[in-house]
Amino acid sequence: MADIFAFSPIEVSHAVLPGMLARGDGAIVIVGGLTATVPMPGLSGVGPAMAAARNYIFTLNAEVMPKGVYAGTLNIGAVIDRSAGLRAMTSAGADFDPRYPIIDPDDIAEELWSLVTKRDRVEAILPPMPAS
């Protein structure tokens, strides 16, 4: 889990950062699951790995933003509509559990675009979490 959800995003960031820093512009956004921010039973393997990548992005953004490079993270707490995951969940005629939200991939794309173009926050969560 750590190789996929923590080390890989960090290594890819390290590979592209030199060019971005030389240009004084660029953006890195890591997309993960909500368990990076909210502990969830049954996801104790992947959650801490995504949380490590999230922490890295927050720290990286603080380091590179003054140099024109943005780093952010988008955490998704829903099933993506029209995705292979949703098809697999309903493949054998099983009903979809209505407790799980479904999100349109176009909404994800819009949020990614907003993060990269506005650069006004390091993190977005979709769907938005209720205020506590």
Protein Blocks (a to p, Z undefined) as FASTA:
>chain_A
ZZmmmmmmmmmmmmmmmmmmmnopacddddddfklmmccehilmmmmmmmmmmmmmmmmm
mmmmmnopacddddddbdcehiaklmmmmmnopacdfkbccddfklmmmmmmmmmmnopa
fbdcddddddZZ
